[in-house]
């Protein structure tokens, strides 16, 4: 399993981590991946436009 690493180019992964979240909607299960980056103060944020549905069950 790739954990969503193949969805993002290598230059995005240098300063960010790939995180995933599983949620349910209308009886289906979805796994969403996004890039979690950190600002200069150490606070994490989700990079704008990086959220993608990785797979559905």
Biopython code that builds the backbone (N, CA, C, O; Angstrom):
import numpy as np
from Bio.PDB.StructureBuilder import StructureBuilder

atoms = [
    (1, "UNK", "N", (0.843, -1.179, 0.000)),
    (1, "UNK", "CA", (0.000, 0.000, 0.000)),
    (1, "UNK", "C", (0.886, 1.239, 0.000)),
    (1, "UNK", "O", (1.915, 1.271, 0.675)),
    (2, "UNK", "N", (0.497, 2.234, -0.737)),
    (2, "UNK", "CA", (1.344, 3.415, -0.896)),
    (2, "UNK", "C", (1.030, 4.527, 0.093)),
    (2, "UNK", "O", (1.825, 5.457, 0.231)),
    (3, "UNK", "N", (-0.094, 4.465, 0.780)),
    (3, "UNK", "CA", (-0.511, 5.496, 1.727)),
    (3, "UNK", "C", (-0.606, 6.873, 1.091)),
    (3, "UNK", "O", (-0.434, 7.882, 1.776)),
    (4, "UNK", "N", (-0.876, 6.930, -0.204)),
    (4, "UNK", "CA", (-1.087, 8.192, -0.871)),
    (4, "UNK", "C", (0.164, 8.900, -1.324)),
    (4, "UNK", "O", (0.070, 9.995, -1.879)),
    (5, "UNK", "N", (1.344, 8.321, -1.113)),
    (5, "UNK", "CA", (2.578, 8.993, -1.520)),
    (5, "UNK", "C", (2.645, 9.179, -3.029)),
    (5, "UNK", "O", (3.243, 10.143, -3.508)),
    (6, "UNK", "N", (2.040, 8.271, -3.780)),
    (6, "UNK", "CA", (2.105, 8.368, -5.231)),
    (6, "UNK", "C", (1.207, 9.470, -5.786)),
    (6, "UNK", "O", (1.275, 9.766, -6.979)),
    (7, "UNK", "N", (0.377, 10.080, -4.963)),
    (7, "UNK", "CA", (-0.503, 11.156, -5.409)),
    (7, "UNK", "C", (0.199, 12.509, -5.426)),
    (7, "UNK", "O", (-0.304, 13.450, -6.041)),
    (8, "UNK", "N", (1.336, 12.626, -4.772)),
    (8, "UNK", "CA", (2.026, 13.895, -4.649)),
    (8, "UNK", "C", (3.438, 13.775, -5.201)),
    (8, "UNK", "O", (4.068, 12.724, -5.080)),
    (9, "UNK", "N", (3.937, 14.849, -5.806)),
    (9, "UNK", "CA", (5.289, 14.818, -6.357)),
    (9, "UNK", "C", (6.324, 14.887, -5.230)),
    (9, "UNK", "O", (6.002, 15.283, -4.109)),
    (10, "UNK", "N", (7.539, 14.509, -5.526)),
    (10, "UNK", "CA", (8.590, 14.452, -4.512)),
    (10, "UNK", "C", (8.911, 15.823, -3.932)),
    (10, "UNK", "O", (9.306, 15.908, -2.769)),
    (11, "UNK", "N", (8.755, 16.895, -4.698)),
    (11, "UNK", "CA", (9.098, 18.218, -4.164)),
    (11, "UNK", "C", (8.113, 18.662, -3.086)),
    (11, "UNK", "O", (8.468, 19.467, -2.225)),
    (12, "UNK", "N", (6.888, 18.154, -3.118)),
    (12, "UNK", "CA", (5.923, 18.484, -2.065)),
    (12, "UNK", "C", (6.216, 17.725, -0.775)),
    (12, "UNK", "O", (5.856, 18.192, 0.306)),
    (13, "UNK", "N", (6.854, 16.583, -0.867)),
    (13, "UNK", "CA", (7.073, 15.746, 0.310)),
    (13, "UNK", "C", (8.294, 16.153, 1.120)),
    (13, "UNK", "O", (8.498, 15.621, 2.211)),
    (14, "UNK", "N", (9.117, 17.080, 0.627)),
    (14, "UNK", "CA", (10.325, 17.466, 1.347)),
    (14, "UNK", "C", (10.018, 18.086, 2.700)),
    (14, "UNK", "O", (10.654, 17.729, 3.692)),
    (15, "UNK", "N", (9.070, 18.998, 2.769)),
    (15, "UNK", "CA", (8.781, 19.702, 4.013)),
    (15, "UNK", "C", (7.409, 19.373, 4.582)),
    (15, "UNK", "O", (6.962, 20.030, 5.522)),
    (16, "UNK", "N", (6.735, 18.372, 4.034)),
    (16, "UNK", "CA", (5.390, 18.020, 4.468)),
    (16, "UNK", "C", (5.279, 16.509, 4.677)),
    (16, "UNK", "O", (6.105, 15.737, 4.190)),
    (17, "UNK", "N", (4.244, 16.109, 5.408)),
    (17, "UNK", "CA", (3.940, 14.696, 5.621)),
    (17, "UNK", "C", (2.597, 14.375, 4.989)),
    (17, "UNK", "O", (1.714, 15.231, 4.934)),
    (18, "UNK", "N", (2.439, 13.150, 4.513)),
    (18, "UNK", "CA", (1.153, 12.696, 3.990)),
    (18, "UNK", "C", (0.354, 12.103, 5.143)),
    (18, "UNK", "O", (0.834, 11.214, 5.846)),
    (19, "UNK", "N", (-0.862, 12.597, 5.335)),
    (19, "UNK", "CA", (-1.745, 12.097, 6.386)),
    (19, "UNK", "C", (-3.015, 11.582, 5.731)),
    (19, "UNK", "O", (-3.362, 11.991, 4.623)),
    (20, "UNK", "N", (-3.707, 10.684, 6.422)),
    (20, "UNK", "CA", (-4.944, 10.138, 5.875)),
    (20, "UNK", "C", (-6.041, 10.181, 6.922)),
    (20, "UNK", "O", (-5.780, 10.243, 8.124)),
    (21, "UNK", "N", (-7.264, 10.149, 6.441)),
    (21, "UNK", "CA", (-8.437, 10.188, 7.301)),
    (21, "UNK", "C", (-9.493, 9.289, 6.665)),
    (21, "UNK", "O", (-9.699, 9.329, 5.452)),
    (22, "UNK", "N", (-10.154, 8.488, 7.476)),
    (22, "UNK", "CA", (-11.239, 7.645, 6.999)),
    (22, "UNK", "C", (-12.547, 8.203, 7.546)),
    (22, "UNK", "O", (-12.652, 8.517, 8.731)),
    (23, "UNK", "N", (-13.544, 8.323, 6.667)),
    (23, "UNK", "CA", (-14.839, 8.816, 7.105)),
    (23, "UNK", "C", (-15.941, 8.088, 6.352)),
    (23, "UNK", "O", (-15.706, 7.490, 5.302)),
    (24, "UNK", "N", (-17.158, 8.148, 6.909)),
    (24, "UNK", "CA", (-18.315, 7.487, 6.335)),
    (24, "UNK", "C", (-19.306, 8.529, 5.853)),
    (24, "UNK", "O", (-19.551, 9.531, 6.526)),
    (25, "UNK", "N", (-19.874, 8.282, 4.678)),
    (25, "UNK", "CA", (-20.899, 9.168, 4.148)),
    (25, "UNK", "C", (-21.884, 8.322, 3.348)),
    (25, "UNK", "O", (-21.506, 7.633, 2.401)),
    (26, "UNK", "N", (-23.139, 8.384, 3.742)),
    (26, "UNK", "CA", (-24.224, 7.651, 3.062)),
    (26, "UNK", "C", (-23.933, 6.164, 2.955)),
    (26, "UNK", "O", (-24.185, 5.548, 1.919)),
    (27, "UNK", "N", (-23.400, 5.587, 4.033)),
    (27, "UNK", "CA", (-23.153, 4.155, 4.083)),
    (27, "UNK", "C", (-21.898, 3.679, 3.383)),
    (27, "UNK", "O", (-21.627, 2.479, 3.373)),
    (28, "UNK", "N", (-21.128, 4.571, 2.801)),
    (28, "UNK", "CA", (-19.881, 4.196, 2.143)),
    (28, "UNK", "C", (-18.702, 4.713, 2.948)),
    (28, "UNK", "O", (-18.810, 5.723, 3.643)),
    (29, "UNK", "N", (-17.586, 4.024, 2.851)),
    (29, "UNK", "CA", (-16.377, 4.408, 3.570)),
    (29, "UNK", "C", (-15.389, 5.026, 2.590)),
    (29, "UNK", "O", (-15.125, 4.462, 1.528)),
    (30, "UNK", "N", (-14.854, 6.164, 2.940)),
    (30, "UNK", "CA", (-13.910, 6.893, 2.098)),
    (30, "UNK", "C", (-12.597, 7.071, 2.845)),
    (30, "UNK", "O", (-12.589, 7.271, 4.060)),
    (31, "UNK", "N", (-11.502, 7.000, 2.129)),
    (31, "UNK", "CA", (-10.197, 7.326, 2.699)),
    (31, "UNK", "C", (-9.668, 8.536, 1.944)),
    (31, "UNK", "O", (-9.551, 8.520, 0.718)),
    (32, "UNK", "N", (-9.354, 9.574, 2.691)),
    (32, "UNK", "CA", (-8.889, 10.830, 2.120)),
    (32, "UNK", "C", (-7.446, 11.056, 2.542)),
    (32, "UNK", "O", (-7.093, 10.794, 3.692)),
    (33, "UNK", "N", (-6.608, 11.537, 1.637)),
    (33, "UNK", "CA", (-5.222, 11.866, 1.956)),
    (33, "UNK", "C", (-4.992, 13.351, 1.716)),
    (33, "UNK", "O", (-5.666, 13.971, 0.893)),
    (34, "UNK", "N", (-4.032, 13.912, 2.442)),
    (34, "UNK", "CA", (-3.701, 15.326, 2.309)),
    (34, "UNK", "C", (-2.257, 15.537, 2.762)),
    (34, "UNK", "O", (-1.647, 14.657, 3.369)),
    (35, "UNK", "N", (-1.728, 16.712, 2.458)),
    (35, "UNK", "CA", (-0.381, 17.080, 2.896)),
    (35, "UNK", "C", (-0.469, 17.927, 4.160)),
    (35, "UNK", "O", (-1.143, 18.957, 4.178)),
    (36, "UNK", "N", (0.210, 17.493, 5.210)),
    (36, "UNK", "CA", (0.298, 18.236, 6.462)),
    (36, "UNK", "C", (1.656, 18.917, 6.494)),
    (36, "UNK", "O", (2.688, 18.248, 6.560)),
    (37, "UNK", "N", (1.662, 20.238, 6.447)),
    (37, "UNK", "CA", (2.904, 21.021, 6.465)),
    (37, "UNK", "C", (2.990, 21.802, 7.777)),
    (37, "UNK", "O", (2.014, 21.893, 8.522)),
    (38, "UNK", "N", (4.150, 22.353, 8.043)),
    (38, "UNK", "CA", (4.379, 23.094, 9.285)),
    (38, "UNK", "C", (4.890, 24.488, 8.973)),
    (38, "UNK", "O", (5.721, 24.672, 8.083)),
    (39, "UNK", "N", (4.384, 25.476, 9.716)),
    (39, "UNK", "CA", (4.871, 26.842, 9.525)),
    (39, "UNK", "C", (6.120, 27.069, 10.361)),
    (39, "UNK", "O", (6.608, 26.144, 11.011)),
    (40, "UNK", "N", (6.636, 28.276, 10.353)),
    (40, "UNK", "CA", (7.884, 28.578, 11.057)),
    (40, "UNK", "C", (7.758, 28.487, 12.576)),
    (40, "UNK", "O", (8.772, 28.404, 13.269)),
    (41, "UNK", "N", (6.536, 28.499, 13.104)),
    (41, "UNK", "CA", (6.318, 28.374, 14.545)),
    (41, "UNK", "C", (6.072, 26.936, 14.975)),
    (41, "UNK", "O", (5.931, 26.663, 16.167)),
    (42, "UNK", "N", (6.018, 26.013, 14.018)),
    (42, "UNK", "CA", (5.814, 24.607, 14.341)),
    (42, "UNK", "C", (4.364, 24.164, 14.333)),
    (42, "UNK", "O", (4.067, 23.027, 14.700)),
    (43, "UNK", "N", (3.457, 25.035, 13.923)),
    (43, "UNK", "CA", (2.046, 24.679, 13.862)),
    (43, "UNK", "C", (1.744, 23.985, 12.536)),
    (43, "UNK", "O", (2.204, 24.420, 11.480)),
    (44, "UNK", "N", (0.973, 22.911, 12.601)),
    (44, "UNK", "CA", (0.637, 22.166, 11.402)),
    (44, "UNK", "C", (-0.588, 22.726, 10.705)),
    (44, "UNK", "O", (-1.492, 23.257, 11.350)),
    (45, "UNK", "N", (-0.613, 22.608, 9.399)),
    (45, "UNK", "CA", (-1.767, 23.007, 8.602)),
    (45, "UNK", "C", (-1.848, 22.113, 7.374)),
    (45, "UNK", "O", (-0.839, 21.590, 6.902)),
    (46, "UNK", "N", (-3.069, 21.944, 6.862)),
    (46, "UNK", "CA", (-3.286, 21.167, 5.648)),
    (46, "UNK", "C", (-3.058, 22.084, 4.451)),
    (46, "UNK", "O", (-3.670, 23.148, 4.354)),
    (47, "UNK", "N", (-2.188, 21.676, 3.550)),
    (47, "UNK", "CA", (-1.873, 22.491, 2.382)),
    (47, "UNK", "C", (-3.103, 22.620, 1.485)),
    (47, "UNK", "O", (-3.764, 21.630, 1.169)),
    (48, "UNK", "N", (-3.389, 23.819, 1.092)),
    (48, "UNK", "CA", (-4.567, 24.110, 0.281)),
    (48, "UNK", "C", (-4.515, 23.350, -1.050)),
    (48, "UNK", "O", (-3.499, 23.365, -1.745)),
    (49, "UNK", "N", (-5.606, 22.698, -1.386)),
    (49, "UNK", "CA", (-5.706, 21.955, -2.639)),
    (49, "UNK", "C", (-5.099, 20.566, -2.619)),
    (49, "UNK", "O", (-5.079, 19.895, -3.651)),
    (50, "UNK", "N", (-4.601, 20.111, -1.469)),
    (50, "UNK", "CA", (-3.939, 18.807, -1.429)),
    (50, "UNK", "C", (-4.868, 17.669, -1.029)),
    (50, "UNK", "O", (-4.494, 16.505, -1.168)),
    (51, "UNK", "N", (-6.061, 17.966, -0.539)),
    (51, "UNK", "CA", (-6.975, 16.886, -0.119)),
    (51, "UNK", "C", (-7.532, 16.162, -1.334)),
    (51, "UNK", "O", (-8.029, 16.777, -2.278)),
    (52, "UNK", "N", (-7.434, 14.824, -1.283)),
    (52, "UNK", "CA", (-7.950, 13.998, -2.365)),
    (52, "UNK", "C", (-8.542, 12.734, -1.770)),
    (52, "UNK", "O", (-8.013, 12.195, -0.798)),
    (53, "UNK", "N", (-9.620, 12.267, -2.338)),
    (53, "UNK", "CA", (-10.164, 10.976, -1.942)),
    (53, "UNK", "C", (-9.295, 9.908, -2.574)),
    (53, "UNK", "O", (-9.176, 9.833, -3.796)),
    (54, "UNK", "N", (-8.691, 9.087, -1.738)),
    (54, "UNK", "CA", (-7.740, 8.079, -2.203)),
    (54, "UNK", "C", (-8.476, 6.841, -2.697)),
    (54, "UNK", "O", (-8.166, 6.314, -3.765)),
    (55, "UNK", "N", (-9.464, 6.371, -1.907)),
    (55, "UNK", "CA", (-10.245, 5.207, -2.321)),
    (55, "UNK", "C", (-11.545, 5.158, -1.557)),
    (55, "UNK", "O", (-11.695, 5.788, -0.510)),
    (56, "UNK", "N", (-12.487, 4.397, -2.096)),
    (56, "UNK", "CA", (-13.789, 4.186, -1.455)),
    (56, "UNK", "C", (-14.020, 2.699, -1.282)),
    (56, "UNK", "O", (-13.477, 1.877, -2.020)),
    (57, "UNK", "N", (-14.824, 2.374, -0.306)),
    (57, "UNK", "CA", (-15.155, 0.971, -0.032)),
    (57, "UNK", "C", (-16.647, 0.775, -0.188)),
    (57, "UNK", "O", (-17.147, -0.334, -0.004)),
]
sb = StructureBuilder()
sb.init_structure("model")
sb.init_model(0)
sb.init_chain("A")
sb.init_seg("    ")
for serial, (resi, resn, name, xyz) in enumerate(atoms, 1):
    if name == "N":
        sb.init_residue(resn, " ", resi, " ")
    sb.init_atom(name, np.array(xyz, "f"), 0.0, 1.0, " ", f" {name:<3s}", serial, name[0])
structure = sb.get_structure()
